[in-house]
Amino acid sequence: EKRYPLTTKTLERMLSMSVITESASDAAYDLLRFIQKKIDKSGGYDRGEKDP
């Protein structure tokens, strides 16, 4: 049986950081999907001031 010298508090922090990282990753992915939908809906090109 392996024993790890990590306290319960350390393990809780590690798990918490893992959950936060996963949530941030999901949020970034959702934002990218939202932006891609907007690009697809606009026809794929920007209608900025430089365009005639």
Contacts in CASP RR format, 6 or more apart in sequence:
PFRMAT RR
TARGET T0000
AUTHOR 0000-0000-0000
METHOD contacts of the structure
MODEL  1
EKRYPLTTKTLERMLSMSVITESASDAAYDLLRFIQKKIDKSGGYDRGEK
DP
6 14 0 8 1.000
45 51 0 8 1.000
END
